[in-house]
Amino acid sequence: MADIEVRRATPDDAEALVRLRGLMLDAMGTDVGDENAPWRAVALRYFTEQLPATERFATFVVDDPAAGVVAGATGHLNSHAPGPNDLSVARGTLYNVSTDPEFRRRGLARACVIALLDWFRDETPAGQIELHATQYGDQLYRSLGFVESRYPAQRLRITR
């Protein structure tokens, strides 16, 4: 893993991040549609707008000389009320961890996640980092110190 070069993504990487997100969602069993699926344009705008906000948003990627961006991990900082076990007023969210299928099992995702965790620790006031792990990433996250939350996530979709 010592020869893996991780760099911070820029807005120029937004298209590659959308592609990686599509690969990740597809691997999770989500129907992502084709290259013209509406979510892709929204995701492109999201990454393009968020990447310059370097104090609260970061994506770390690995490039292949021929294929371009082949792995990445994203995180952002959220405002959060403190509690007795965490006096910080910020929490991090880790997501969009994805590696191109041809480049998996080489430690690229791990390197990107470690770079992101370093960013949270060194450049943000985050007191905790949260994520939603799939079966594919569970072992990686546990090896980096993540534990199951005492309170599992629940979700309500708001329809308009």
Phi and psi restraints in degrees (value plus and minus 20) as a CYANA .aco file:
   2 ALA   PHI     -83.2   -43.2
   2 ALA   PSI     -45.6    -5.6
   3 ASP   PHI    -112.0   -72.0
   3 ASP   PSI     -14.9    25.1
   4 ILE   PHI    -100.8   -60.8
   4 ILE   PSI     105.0   145.0
   5 GLU   PHI    -122.4   -82.4
   5 GLU   PSI      95.8   135.8
   6 VAL   PHI    -123.5   -83.5
   6 VAL   PSI     119.0   159.0
   7 ARG   PHI    -154.9  -114.9
   7 ARG   PSI     140.9   180.9
   8 ARG   PHI     -99.4   -59.4
   8 ARG   PSI     112.7   152.7
   9 ALA   PHI     -90.6   -50.6
   9 ALA   PSI     133.8   173.8
  10 THR   PHI    -141.2  -101.2
  10 THR   PSI     150.6   190.6
  11 PRO   PHI     -75.3   -35.3
  11 PRO   PSI     -46.0    -6.0
  12 ASP   PHI     -84.6   -44.6
  12 ASP   PSI     -37.3     2.7
  13 ASP   PHI    -111.4   -71.4
  13 ASP   PSI     -19.7    20.3
  14 ALA   PHI     -76.4   -36.4
  14 ALA   PSI     -63.4   -23.4
  15 GLU   PHI     -82.1   -42.1
  15 GLU   PSI     -61.0   -21.0
  16 ALA   PHI     -85.2   -45.2
  16 ALA   PSI     -56.3   -16.3
  17 LEU   PHI     -88.2   -48.2
  17 LEU   PSI     -55.8   -15.8
  18 VAL   PHI     -85.0   -45.0
  18 VAL   PSI     -62.0   -22.0
  19 ARG   PHI     -81.5   -41.5
  19 ARG   PSI     -66.4   -26.4
  20 LEU   PHI     -83.5   -43.5
  20 LEU   PSI     -58.1   -18.1
  21 ARG   PHI     -82.4   -42.4
  21 ARG   PSI     -61.6   -21.6
  22 GLY   PHI     -81.0   -41.0
  22 GLY   PSI     -62.3   -22.3
  23 LEU   PHI     -81.9   -41.9
  23 LEU   PSI     -62.6   -22.6
  24 MET   PHI     -83.9   -43.9
  24 MET   PSI     -69.1   -29.1
  25 LEU   PHI     -83.5   -43.5
  25 LEU   PSI     -59.4   -19.4
  26 ASP   PHI     -81.8   -41.8
  26 ASP   PSI     -63.8   -23.8
  27 ALA   PHI     -83.9   -43.9
  27 ALA   PSI     -45.1    -5.1
  28 MET   PHI    -105.8   -65.8
  28 MET   PSI     -20.4    19.6
  29 GLY   PHI      73.1   113.1
  29 GLY   PSI      -8.0    32.0
  30 THR   PHI    -108.5   -68.5
  30 THR   PSI     115.3   155.3
  31 ASP   PHI     -95.5   -55.5
  31 ASP   PSI      88.6   128.6
  32 VAL   PHI    -113.1   -73.1
  32 VAL   PSI     -26.2    13.8
  33 GLY   PHI      51.7    91.7
  33 GLY   PSI    -188.1  -148.1
  34 ASP   PHI    -111.3   -71.3
  34 ASP   PSI    -190.8  -150.8
  35 GLU   PHI     -85.5   -45.5
  35 GLU   PSI     -35.3     4.7
  36 ASN   PHI    -121.4   -81.4
  36 ASN   PSI     -10.1    29.9
  37 ALA   PHI     -78.7   -38.7
  37 ALA   PSI     116.5   156.5
  38 PRO   PHI     -75.5   -35.5
  38 PRO   PSI     -52.7   -12.7
  39 TRP   PHI     -82.5   -42.5
  39 TRP   PSI     -48.6    -8.6
  40 ARG   PHI     -85.7   -45.7
  40 ARG   PSI     -60.0   -20.0
  41 ALA   PHI     -86.1   -46.1
  41 ALA   PSI     -59.2   -19.2
  42 VAL   PHI     -86.8   -46.8
  42 VAL   PSI     -62.3   -22.3
  43 ALA   PHI     -84.5   -44.5
  43 ALA   PSI     -59.8   -19.8
  44 LEU   PHI     -81.1   -41.1
  44 LEU   PSI     -65.1   -25.1
  45 ARG   PHI     -83.2   -43.2
  45 ARG   PSI     -62.5   -22.5
  46 TYR   PHI     -76.8   -36.8
  46 TYR   PSI     -75.2   -35.2
  47 PHE   PHI     -84.0   -44.0
  47 PHE   PSI     -60.7   -20.7
  48 THR   PHI     -81.0   -41.0
  48 THR   PSI     -59.8   -19.8
  49 GLU   PHI     -98.3   -58.3
  49 GLU   PSI     -54.6   -14.6
  50 GLN   PHI    -101.8   -61.8
  50 GLN   PSI     -56.3   -16.3
  51 LEU   PHI     -76.1   -36.1
  51 LEU   PSI     -54.8   -14.8
  52 PRO   PHI     -90.7   -50.7
  52 PRO   PSI     -35.7     4.3
  53 ALA   PHI    -102.5   -62.5
  53 ALA   PSI      45.6    85.6
  54 THR   PHI     -85.8   -45.8
  54 THR   PSI     -36.1     3.9
  55 GLU   PHI    -102.2   -62.2
  55 GLU   PSI     -37.2     2.8
  56 ARG   PHI    -152.8  -112.8
  56 ARG   PSI     -19.0    21.0
  57 PHE   PHI    -165.8  -125.8
  57 PHE   PSI     116.7   156.7
  58 ALA   PHI    -171.2  -131.2
  58 ALA   PSI     123.7   163.7
  59 THR   PHI    -151.3  -111.3
  59 THR   PSI     113.7   153.7
  60 PHE   PHI    -133.9   -93.9
  60 PHE   PSI     117.8   157.8
  61 VAL   PHI    -152.8  -112.8
  61 VAL   PSI     143.5   183.5
  62 VAL   PHI    -143.2  -103.2
  62 VAL   PSI     115.0   155.0
  63 ASP   PHI    -124.0   -84.0
  63 ASP   PSI     128.8   168.8
  64 ASP   PHI    -129.2   -89.2
  64 ASP   PSI     118.2   158.2
  65 PRO   PHI     -76.2   -36.2
  65 PRO   PSI     -54.5   -14.5
  66 ALA   PHI    -113.8   -73.8
  66 ALA   PSI     -57.8   -17.8
  67 ALA   PHI    -114.6   -74.6
  67 ALA   PSI     -33.9     6.1
  68 GLY   PHI      64.0   104.0
  68 GLY   PSI    -165.6  -125.6
  69 VAL   PHI     -87.8   -47.8
  69 VAL   PSI     103.2   143.2
  70 VAL   PHI    -140.6  -100.6
  70 VAL   PSI     -28.1    11.9
  71 ALA   PHI    -175.8  -135.8
  71 ALA   PSI     133.2   173.2
  72 GLY   PHI    -186.9  -146.9
  72 GLY   PSI     143.7   183.7
  73 ALA   PHI    -166.6  -126.6
  73 ALA   PSI     117.7   157.7
  74 THR   PHI    -140.8  -100.8
  74 THR   PSI     130.2   170.2
  75 GLY   PHI    -173.1  -133.1
  75 GLY   PSI     135.6   175.6
  76 HIS   PHI    -163.1  -123.1
  76 HIS   PSI     140.9   180.9
  77 LEU   PHI    -117.9   -77.9
  77 LEU   PSI     115.2   155.2
  78 ASN   PHI    -140.3  -100.3
  78 ASN   PSI     123.0   163.0
  79 SER   PHI     -93.2   -53.2
  79 SER   PSI     117.7   157.7
  80 HIS   PHI    -170.9  -130.9
  80 HIS   PSI     118.8   158.8
  81 ALA   PHI     -87.3   -47.3
  81 ALA   PSI     122.5   162.5
  82 PRO   PHI     -93.4   -53.4
  82 PRO   PSI     145.6   185.6
  83 GLY   PHI    -164.4  -124.4
  83 GLY   PSI     158.8   198.8
  84 PRO   PHI     -83.7   -43.7
  84 PRO   PSI     -45.4    -5.4
  85 ASN   PHI    -120.9   -80.9
  85 ASN   PSI     -22.4    17.6
  86 ASP   PHI    -174.2  -134.2
  86 ASP   PSI      81.8   121.8
  87 LEU   PHI    -100.6   -60.6
  87 LEU   PSI     -28.6    11.4
  88 SER   PHI     -89.8   -49.8
  88 SER   PSI     135.2   175.2
  89 VAL   PHI    -128.7   -88.7
  89 VAL   PSI       3.3    43.3
  90 ALA   PHI    -162.0  -122.0
  90 ALA   PSI     121.7   161.7
  91 ARG   PHI    -148.9  -108.9
  91 ARG   PSI     130.2   170.2
  92 GLY   PHI    -121.8   -81.8
  92 GLY   PSI     130.7   170.7
  93 THR   PHI    -141.5  -101.5
  93 THR   PSI     108.2   148.2
  94 LEU   PHI    -126.6   -86.6
  94 LEU   PSI     110.1   150.1
  95 TYR   PHI    -180.7  -140.7
  95 TYR   PSI    -199.3  -159.3
  96 ASN   PHI      36.3    76.3
  96 ASN   PSI      20.5    60.5
  97 VAL   PHI    -104.5   -64.5
  97 VAL   PSI      97.7   137.7
  98 SER   PHI    -172.4  -132.4
  98 SER   PSI     125.7   165.7
  99 THR   PHI    -152.8  -112.8
  99 THR   PSI     115.7   155.7
 100 ASP   PHI     -74.5   -34.5
 100 ASP   PSI     114.8   154.8
 101 PRO   PHI     -72.1   -32.1
 101 PRO   PSI     -57.2   -17.2
 102 GLU   PHI     -89.8   -49.8
 102 GLU   PSI     -32.1     7.9
 103 PHE   PHI    -135.8   -95.8
 103 PHE   PSI     -10.3    29.7
 104 ARG   PHI     -93.4   -53.4
 104 ARG   PSI     142.2   182.2
 105 ARG   PHI      48.8    88.8
 105 ARG   PSI       8.1    48.1
 106 ARG   PHI    -139.6   -99.6
 106 ARG   PSI     -17.7    22.3
 107 GLY   PHI      66.5   106.5
 107 GLY   PSI     -10.1    29.9
 108 LEU   PHI     -88.7   -48.7
 108 LEU   PSI     -65.8   -25.8
 109 ALA   PHI     -82.4   -42.4
 109 ALA   PSI     -63.4   -23.4
 110 ARG   PHI     -76.5   -36.5
 110 ARG   PSI     -66.3   -26.3
 111 ALA   PHI     -81.8   -41.8
 111 ALA   PSI     -60.6   -20.6
 112 CYS   PHI     -87.1   -47.1
 112 CYS   PSI     -62.3   -22.3
 113 VAL   PHI     -85.2   -45.2
 113 VAL   PSI     -62.4   -22.4
 114 ILE   PHI     -81.8   -41.8
 114 ILE   PSI     -62.0   -22.0
 115 ALA   PHI     -81.9   -41.9
 115 ALA   PSI     -59.9   -19.9
 116 LEU   PHI     -87.4   -47.4
 116 LEU   PSI     -62.5   -22.5
 117 LEU   PHI     -84.0   -44.0
 117 LEU   PSI     -56.7   -16.7
 118 ASP   PHI     -82.1   -42.1
 118 ASP   PSI     -61.7   -21.7
 119 TRP   PHI     -81.4   -41.4
 119 TRP   PSI     -67.9   -27.9
 120 PHE   PHI     -77.2   -37.2
 120 PHE   PSI     -65.7   -25.7
 121 ARG   PHI     -89.7   -49.7
 121 ARG   PSI     -64.2   -24.2
 122 ASP   PHI    -111.1   -71.1
 122 ASP   PSI     -44.3    -4.3
 123 GLU   PHI    -144.2  -104.2
 123 GLU   PSI     -18.6    21.4
 124 THR   PHI    -152.6  -112.6
 124 THR   PSI     144.9   184.9
 125 PRO   PHI    -109.9   -69.9
 125 PRO   PSI      -4.6    35.4
 126 ALA   PHI     -77.0   -37.0
 126 ALA   PSI     113.3   153.3
 127 GLY   PHI    -117.2   -77.2
 127 GLY   PSI     -42.4    -2.4
 128 GLN   PHI    -166.2  -126.2
 128 GLN   PSI     134.4   174.4
 129 ILE   PHI    -141.5  -101.5
 129 ILE   PSI     110.9   150.9
 130 GLU   PHI    -136.5   -96.5
 130 GLU   PSI     133.0   173.0
 131 LEU   PHI    -175.3  -135.3
 131 LEU   PSI     144.6   184.6
 132 HIS   PHI    -131.2   -91.2
 132 HIS   PSI      89.1   129.1
 133 ALA   PHI    -110.6   -70.6
 133 ALA   PSI     121.1   161.1
 134 THR   PHI    -117.4   -77.4
 134 THR   PSI     153.0   193.0
 135 GLN   PHI     -81.0   -41.0
 135 GLN   PSI     -47.7    -7.7
 136 TYR   PHI     -91.6   -51.6
 136 TYR   PSI     -53.5   -13.5
 137 GLY   PHI    -124.3   -84.3
 137 GLY   PSI     -27.1    12.9
 138 ASP   PHI     -74.3   -34.3
 138 ASP   PSI     -67.6   -27.6
 139 GLN   PHI     -83.4   -43.4
 139 GLN   PSI     -61.3   -21.3
 140 LEU   PHI     -79.1   -39.1
 140 LEU   PSI     -70.4   -30.4
 141 TYR   PHI     -85.0   -45.0
 141 TYR   PSI     -60.6   -20.6
 142 ARG   PHI     -83.1   -43.1
 142 ARG   PSI     -58.2   -18.2
 143 SER   PHI     -86.6   -46.6
 143 SER   PSI     -40.4    -0.4
 144 LEU   PHI    -116.5   -76.5
 144 LEU   PSI     -15.6    24.4
 145 GLY   PHI      84.7   124.7
 145 GLY   PSI     -22.1    17.9
 146 PHE   PHI     -89.7   -49.7
 146 PHE   PSI     123.2   163.2
 147 VAL   PHI    -148.7  -108.7
 147 VAL   PSI     141.1   181.1
 148 GLU   PHI     -84.9   -44.9
 148 GLU   PSI     121.4   161.4
 149 SER   PHI     -96.2   -56.2
 149 SER   PSI     126.5   166.5
 150 ARG   PHI     -86.8   -46.8
 150 ARG   PSI     -45.4    -5.4
 151 TYR   PHI    -140.5  -100.5
 151 TYR   PSI      84.6   124.6
 152 PRO   PHI     -85.5   -45.5
 152 PRO   PSI     132.9   172.9
 153 ALA   PHI     -88.6   -48.6
 153 ALA   PSI     126.4   166.4
 154 GLN   PHI    -149.6  -109.6
 154 GLN   PSI     141.8   181.8
 155 ARG   PHI    -162.3  -122.3
 155 ARG   PSI     121.1   161.1
 156 LEU   PHI    -147.6  -107.6
 156 LEU   PSI     101.6   141.6
 157 ARG   PHI    -107.9   -67.9
 157 ARG   PSI     109.5   149.5
 158 ILE   PHI    -115.4   -75.4
 158 ILE   PSI     103.2   143.2
 159 THR   PHI    -122.7   -82.7
 159 THR   PSI     121.9   161.9
